[in-house]
Amino acid sequence: MRYGATTYAAAFACLGLLALPLSSGAQNVDYAHSQISFVSVQMKVPVEAVFRKFTAQISFDPAKPEASKAQIEIDLASFDIGNDEINNDVKDKNWFDTRNFPAAKFVATGVRALGPGRYEARGPLTIKGRTNDIIAPFTVKADGGSQIFEGGFAIRRLQYNLGEGVWKDTDTVADEVQIKFRIYVSGKPPPKK
């Protein structure tokens, strides 16, 4: 059951994506409607989990996406796969090692437009003391006075040392983990300079 920790790592990556657009003129994140989830394949069966706690600072203007900034921090101990035993197991040193690495962090160093309402963010994602650059495609939709950032990307869990010892076996838990996110942000984009 400890293989659920891989799913947690993916969720952290997803949180990083959600934070892609953030800066000093940060907009307000509606955490009640926002979610970071991830899907890992365990013994050839897809398993989904979420992270219940994260913080995000986002500053995004669709008219000037290259000036967007974002930073996301995920509380790794908030991993929830719907099973208390697995939730506790993923906190140990073989998976998240939350005692030594309580949070995962993503910082967007660049955002670019891909087409109408479509963007991608690039930047470092740090999990368990290991950092790798990721590319996170996402869409932005208006919903009343809010913006909805939604997207997904894949990470390789072994690049972040998630699943040590016998858990390195990718036949039990696949190396690739899919991260999905949906973040609601309210407030106007920062003024153009």
N, C-alpha and C positions, 0 to 999 in steps of 0.2 A: 504494500500500500504506500510505501514511501516514495514510489515513483511519481506521485502527484506533485512533488516539488518542482519538477520540470515545468509543469503547467504554470506554477507560480512565477517562475522566471520569465516566462513568456508574457505573463500579465504585466510584469514590471516594464518590459519593453514597450508594451502597448501604452502604458501610462506615459512613457517618455514621448511617444508620438502625440499624445493628446496635448502635451504641453508645447508642442512645436511653436505656436505663435505667442511668445510672451516677452514682456519688457518692463521698463520702469513705468510706462503708462499702462500698466496691466488692467485688463478687463476683469469683471467678476465671473468666477466659475460657479455654475449652479451644480453643486455636488450631488444634490438629491436626484437629479435627472441624468447625471453623467455616469459612465461606466467604462471600466477597462476589463476586458476578458481575454482569455487565451485558450487555445486548443492544442493539446498535445496528443500524440498517438501512443497509447500504452497497450502493449500486447495486441497491436493491430486494430485497436478500438479508439476512436476519437473521444477525448475527455475534456470537458470545458470547466473552467474555474474563473473566479474573479478576485480582484483586490478590493477590499472594502474601504481602505483609507489611502488617500493621496492628496498632495497639494500641487497646485499648478498656478503659474504666473504666465499669462498670455497677453500679448499685444499684437493684434493683427488688423491690417487694413487691406482689403481686397484690391484697392486701387494702387497699393504700393507694397506688394507681398514681400519684396526683397528686404524691406525694412522691418519685417516682422521678427518678433523674438518670443521665445518660450523656454520655460524651465519646469520640469515635473520631477517630483520626488514621491516615491511610492514606499509606503510602510509595508515591508515584506511580511511582517508578522500578521498582516490583515488578510493574507491568502485564505480563500474560502472555496473549497471544492464540494462542500456539503457533507463532509465526513470529519468529525472532530479528531479522530486518530490520525488521518492523513494530514489534516491541517497542522497538527503538532509535529508530525514527523518531518515535514518540509522545513521546519525551523532549524533542524540539526545541521552539523557541519558537512554532511554529505550533499545537502541541497543548498538552502539559502544561508545557513550559518548566521541567523539573525542576531546572535549575541555579538558577533564581531562585525557584521555588515547589516545593520538594521534597515537600511534604505537602498533603493535603486534610484538612479538619477539620469535624466536625459536633459540635454541642453541643445536647443536648435541653434546651429551656427549659420544656417542659410535656409531660405524658403524661396521657391520659385514657382511661377505659374506654369501649368501644363496645358491649360485650355479653360474654357468657361467654367468657373466653379471648381476647378481641379488644380491641385498643388502638390508639391512634395517638399518635405523638410529633411534636412541633413544635419547630423550632429553626433556627438559621442553619447553612447549609452553605457553606464557603469553599473554592473551587477557583481556583487561578491568580490569587489576589488579589481575586477577586470573591465577594461574599457575597449569598446569597438565602435567604429562609426557605423551608423545605420542610415538608410533612406526610407522615409515613411510617406507614401502617397496618401493624400486625404482630400476630401471634398468639404466645401463650406456652403451651408445653406442658411438663408434667413428664415427665422420663425418669429414673427412679431418683432419685438425688440431684442431678440436673441440671435446668436449665430450658433450653428451646430457644426462641429468639426467631427468628421467621421472617416475612418480609414482602417487600414490593417497592413501588416508586414510580417515577415518571418525572421526568426533568429535561429542560430545554432546554439543549443544549450551548452554543448561541450566547450564552446569558446568562452563561456562564462564560468566554467568549472562547476556546472550544475549537474549533479549526479556523479559523485565520486565512488571509488571502489567498484563493487559489482554493478552499480547503477550506470557505469559508463557503457554498458552493453546496450547498443542501439536496437537490438532485437526486442528488448523488453520495453524500453522507452525510446521512441524515435528522437534523433538529434534535432530535427527541425520542429520548431514550435511556432504556431501562428498567433499573432497578437491582433486583437481587434479593439477599437476604441470609439466611443461616442461621447463628445464633451459639449455641454451647453455653456455658452458664455453670454452674459448680458452686458449692456453698457456700450457706449459708442467707441469706435476705434480711436486711438490717440490722434490728436491733431497733426496734420501734415506739416513738415518743416521745410 
